[in-house]
Amino acid sequence: ELTEYMFSRFESGVGDVRRNGDREHRLPNNLNVGFRGVRAKSLVVSLPDLAFSTGSACSTAKAEPSHVLKALGLSDEEVRESVRFGLGRSTTRDDVDYAVNRIAQVVARIRSAKRGVA
C-alpha cells in the first residue's frame, strides 16, 4: 500500500515518472521508478538525507546498467534515470511525503537547469 502511495505522489508531485517493472508481480516493499530527464546518480548525490539506490541491492557496486532493468526492455537512458526505493516496516506516510517532497524539489531543479532556466 505504501509503495502505491509513493508512486501516486510521484505522479502528482513530480510528474513525468515511469514505474519500472510489473505493478502486481514484484516485491511489495520495493519501488523502482525513473524520472525522465534526470540522471539517477545526480538525484542520489543531491539527496544525501534520503536512502535510495540506482541499482539492485546485489549490484550497487557495479558501474554497468542494471541487467534486470535491461531485461525489462528499458533503454540505456531509461536505466540511467532509474532509482530503487525499499520501504521497511517502520516507514510511515510522513517518511514517504518527506522523501517525495525532497525529490520533487531536486527533480524540478535538475530539469530546469537542463532547459537553461535558472
Backbone as CSV, one residue per row, in Angstrom:
resi,resn,N_x,N_y,N_z,CA_x,CA_y,CA_z,C_x,C_y,C_z
1,GLU,0.819,-1.198,0.000,0.000,0.000,0.000,0.863,1.263,0.000
2,LEU,1.939,1.239,0.773,2.782,2.429,0.881,3.574,2.695,-0.405
3,THR,3.980,1.648,-1.106,4.683,1.869,-2.373,3.724,2.446,-3.413
4,GLU,2.474,2.012,-3.401,1.486,2.588,-4.319,1.231,4.050,-3.985
5,TYR,1.180,4.350,-2.702,1.017,5.731,-2.264,2.195,6.576,-2.748
6,MET,3.402,6.034,-2.583,4.599,6.762,-3.007,4.561,7.022,-4.511
7,PHE,4.215,6.003,-5.288,4.176,6.196,-6.731,3.119,7.228,-7.125
8,SER,1.955,7.186,-6.501,0.918,8.170,-6.839,1.364,9.576,-6.478
9,ARG,2.110,9.719,-5.389,2.664,11.033,-5.020,3.698,11.492,-6.035
10,PHE,4.513,10.563,-6.540,5.468,10.928,-7.587,4.730,11.399,-8.839
11,GLU,3.667,10.698,-9.203,2.903,11.086,-10.395,2.331,12.492,-10.250
12,SER,1.753,12.790,-9.095,1.109,14.088,-8.913,2.094,15.195,-8.516
13,GLY,3.141,14.855,-7.771,4.039,15.876,-7.248,5.302,16.109,-8.044
14,VAL,5.716,15.125,-8.833,6.950,15.244,-9.605,6.637,15.260,-11.090
15,GLY,5.814,14.323,-11.517,5.444,14.232,-12.919,6.510,13.594,-13.781
16,ASP,6.090,13.153,-14.949,6.978,12.524,-15.926,7.816,11.429,-15.276
17,VAL,7.117,10.558,-14.549,7.745,9.455,-13.834,7.257,8.142,-14.431
18,ARG,8.132,7.167,-14.455,7.828,5.857,-15.041,8.054,4.788,-13.976
19,ARG,7.098,3.876,-13.845,7.265,2.723,-12.968,8.018,1.656,-13.752
20,ASN,9.062,1.115,-13.168,9.820,0.047,-13.806,9.395,-1.281,-13.200
21,GLY,8.939,-2.157,-14.035,8.505,-3.459,-13.553,6.995,-3.554,-13.460
22,ASP,6.565,-4.714,-13.127,5.144,-5.010,-13.043,4.550,-4.448,-11.756
23,ARG,3.358,-3.952,-11.852,2.684,-3.378,-10.683,2.315,-4.447,-9.656
24,GLU,1.945,-5.612,-10.135,1.479,-6.678,-9.243,2.572,-7.673,-8.866
25,HIS,3.377,-8.104,-9.824,4.356,-9.158,-9.608,5.720,-8.562,-9.276
26,ARG,5.881,-8.184,-8.017,7.103,-7.556,-7.541,7.155,-7.703,-6.031
27,LEU,8.290,-7.339,-5.460,8.368,-7.297,-4.006,7.469,-6.155,-3.527
28,PRO,6.600,-6.406,-2.565,5.643,-5.371,-2.160,6.273,-4.120,-1.553
29,ASN,7.466,-4.240,-0.999,8.092,-3.075,-0.372,9.114,-2.386,-1.284
30,ASN,9.172,-2.803,-2.528,10.171,-2.305,-3.465,9.487,-1.473,-4.549
31,LEU,10.048,-0.309,-4.837,9.526,0.539,-5.906,10.700,1.039,-6.727
32,ASN,10.674,0.737,-8.009,11.713,1.189,-8.923,11.053,2.114,-9.935
33,VAL,11.561,3.337,-10.023,10.972,4.342,-10.908,12.061,5.086,-11.659
34,GLY,11.657,5.713,-12.751,12.545,6.578,-13.500,11.920,7.951,-13.646
35,PHE,12.711,8.981,-13.432,12.266,10.358,-13.623,12.870,10.842,-14.928
36,ARG,12.045,11.034,-15.945,12.528,11.392,-17.272,13.350,12.676,-17.233
37,GLY,14.525,12.581,-17.870,15.395,13.742,-17.957,16.297,13.954,-16.757
38,VAL,16.282,13.012,-15.803,17.071,13.178,-14.583,17.930,11.938,-14.379
39,ARG,19.234,12.120,-14.403,20.136,11.004,-14.142,20.013,10.582,-12.681
40,ALA,19.855,9.303,-12.471,19.669,8.768,-11.125,20.831,9.115,-10.207
41,LYS,22.048,9.038,-10.727,23.216,9.338,-9.890,23.189,10.786,-9.410
42,SER,22.745,11.698,-10.255,22.628,13.100,-9.848,21.609,13.257,-8.724
43,LEU,20.540,12.530,-8.831,19.491,12.580,-7.818,19.998,12.046,-6.480
44,VAL,20.664,10.911,-6.509,21.182,10.300,-5.280,22.201,11.221,-4.610
45,VAL,23.123,11.779,-5.396,24.159,12.660,-4.847,23.538,13.926,-4.261
46,SER,22.468,14.404,-4.857,21.829,15.645,-4.407,20.966,15.458,-3.159
47,LEU,20.712,14.196,-2.784,19.820,13.931,-1.654,20.468,13.006,-0.624
48,PRO,21.544,13.473,0.029,22.228,12.603,0.996,21.388,12.291,2.240
49,ASP,20.297,13.034,2.450,19.440,12.790,3.606,18.447,11.663,3.362
50,LEU,18.405,11.129,2.128,17.498,10.026,1.798,18.298,8.772,1.471
51,ALA,17.699,7.629,1.735,18.341,6.349,1.425,17.603,5.683,0.273
52,PHE,18.212,5.702,-0.903,17.696,5.021,-2.082,18.867,4.747,-2.997
53,SER,18.640,3.967,-4.041,19.755,3.445,-4.822,19.497,3.552,-6.319
54,THR,20.598,3.490,-7.075,20.488,3.472,-8.536,20.429,2.061,-9.090
55,GLY,20.592,1.067,-8.259,20.598,-0.321,-8.739,19.996,-1.258,-7.734
56,SER,20.049,-2.536,-8.058,19.541,-3.536,-7.127,20.503,-3.681,-5.960
57,ALA,20.030,-4.258,-4.888,20.861,-4.429,-3.700,22.083,-5.278,-3.989
58,CYS,21.968,-6.200,-4.935,23.092,-7.099,-5.216,24.060,-6.527,-6.243
59,SER,23.770,-5.341,-6.800,24.675,-4.796,-7.823,25.010,-3.328,-7.617
60,THR,24.874,-2.817,-6.399,25.097,-1.391,-6.184,26.539,-0.968,-6.394
61,ALA,27.484,-1.901,-6.328,28.892,-1.540,-6.524,29.307,-1.609,-7.993
62,LYS,28.441,-2.082,-8.850,28.771,-2.231,-10.263,28.420,-0.958,-11.029
63,ALA,29.224,-0.643,-12.038,29.017,0.583,-12.814,28.108,0.372,-14.020
64,GLU,27.952,-0.863,-14.480,27.173,-1.095,-15.687,25.673,-1.018,-15.406
65,PRO,24.880,-0.760,-16.453,23.422,-0.665,-16.284,22.836,-1.965,-15.729
66,SER,21.785,-1.831,-14.973,21.116,-2.979,-14.367,20.665,-3.979,-15.430
67,HIS,21.120,-5.221,-15.285,20.702,-6.262,-16.232,19.218,-6.578,-16.068
68,VAL,18.686,-6.369,-14.878,17.256,-6.617,-14.646,16.422,-5.589,-15.409
69,LEU,16.782,-4.323,-15.290,16.030,-3.284,-16.000,16.196,-3.418,-17.512
70,LYS,17.379,-3.815,-17.944,17.592,-4.059,-19.379,16.701,-5.209,-19.847
71,ALA,16.581,-6.264,-19.031,15.737,-7.415,-19.391,14.259,-7.026,-19.460
72,LEU,13.883,-5.980,-18.728,12.504,-5.481,-18.787,12.252,-4.656,-20.045
73,GLY,13.323,-4.399,-20.810,13.180,-3.671,-22.060,13.486,-2.186,-21.975
74,LEU,14.044,-1.733,-20.872,14.380,-0.319,-20.753,15.616,-0.003,-21.580
75,SER,15.631,1.183,-22.141,16.803,1.662,-22.878,17.905,2.008,-21.880
76,ASP,19.120,2.187,-22.381,20.223,2.585,-21.501,19.897,3.900,-20.788
77,GLU,19.300,4.831,-21.499,18.949,6.119,-20.893,17.899,5.933,-19.793
78,GLU,16.897,5.110,-20.038,15.874,4.855,-19.022,16.477,4.186,-17.791
79,VAL,17.434,3.302,-17.998,18.115,2.663,-16.869,18.887,3.704,-16.072
80,ARG,19.561,4.627,-16.765,20.332,5.672,-16.075,19.436,6.642,-15.300
81,GLU,18.161,6.687,-15.634,17.211,7.562,-14.940,16.486,6.852,-13.786
82,SER,16.801,5.614,-13.533,16.028,4.783,-12.598,16.644,4.690,-11.213
83,VAL,15.756,4.759,-10.218,16.155,4.607,-8.822,15.244,3.596,-8.133
84,ARG,15.772,3.007,-7.071,15.041,1.979,-6.337,14.844,2.417,-4.891
85,PHE,13.615,2.276,-4.417,13.259,2.573,-3.036,12.841,1.277,-2.359
86,GLY,13.355,1.061,-1.182,12.930,-0.068,-0.365,12.286,0.483,0.895
87,LEU,11.000,0.216,1.052,10.275,0.718,2.217,10.216,-0.383,3.269
88,GLY,10.534,-0.035,4.489,10.565,-1.013,5.569,9.317,-0.960,6.430
89,ARG,9.286,-1.844,7.400,8.139,-1.904,8.322,7.961,-0.608,9.097
90,SER,9.056,0.075,9.349,8.961,1.310,10.136,8.736,2.554,9.272
91,THR,8.691,2.390,7.940,8.447,3.530,7.053,7.007,3.996,7.205
92,THR,6.832,5.303,7.347,5.493,5.877,7.525,5.101,6.733,6.321
93,ARG,3.852,7.126,6.273,3.392,8.047,5.223,4.144,9.372,5.325
94,ASP,4.421,9.799,6.533,5.193,11.041,6.711,6.586,10.898,6.105
95,ASP,7.201,9.735,6.276,8.512,9.478,5.661,8.411,9.573,4.144
96,VAL,7.382,8.959,3.583,7.176,8.977,2.131,6.926,10.408,1.662
97,ASP,6.091,11.132,2.369,5.807,12.520,1.986,7.083,13.367,2.004
98,TYR,7.894,13.188,3.031,9.159,13.924,3.114,10.041,13.592,1.913
99,ALA,10.195,12.304,1.631,11.053,11.871,0.517,10.531,12.413,-0.811
100,VAL,9.250,12.290,-1.052,8.680,12.766,-2.319,8.852,14.268,-2.462
101,ASN,8.629,15.006,-1.390,8.799,16.463,-1.459,10.235,16.851,-1.765
102,ARG,11.192,16.190,-1.119,12.606,16.477,-1.372,12.986,16.118,-2.807
103,ILE,12.526,14.950,-3.253,12.829,14.512,-4.616,12.196,15.454,-5.631
104,ALA,10.980,15.893,-5.385,10.307,16.827,-6.298,11.112,18.110,-6.452
105,GLN,11.663,18.620,-5.358,12.477,19.840,-5.408,13.710,19.644,-6.285
106,VAL,14.396,18.545,-6.068,15.643,18.302,-6.802,15.369,17.998,-8.268
107,VAL,14.345,17.203,-8.547,13.995,16.888,-9.935,13.651,18.177,-10.679
108,ALA,12.863,19.047,-10.055,12.498,20.313,-10.698,13.745,21.150,-10.980
109,ARG,14.668,21.196,-10.030,15.905,21.967,-10.227,16.747,21.393,-11.363
110,ILE,16.895,20.082,-11.410,17.693,19.447,-12.462,17.042,19.657,-13.825
111,ARG,15.741,19.465,-13.904,15.039,19.652,-15.190,15.121,21.096,-15.653
112,SER,14.991,22.044,-14.738,15.101,23.467,-15.100,16.493,23.796,-15.620
113,ALA,17.507,23.254,-14.959,18.890,23.508,-15.372,19.143,22.946,-16.767
114,LYS,18.551,21.803,-17.064,18.729,21.196,-18.397,18.057,22.040,-19.468
115,ARG,16.980,22.725,-19.094,16.282,23.591,-20.058,16.938,24.959,-20.153
116,GLY,17.904,25.210,-19.259,18.583,26.501,-19.279,17.869,27.565,-18.486
117,VAL,16.969,27.134,-17.605,16.234,28.075,-16.753,16.854,28.048,-15.379
118,ALA,17.208,29.203,-14.860,17.861,29.271,-13.540,16.859,29.181,-12.429
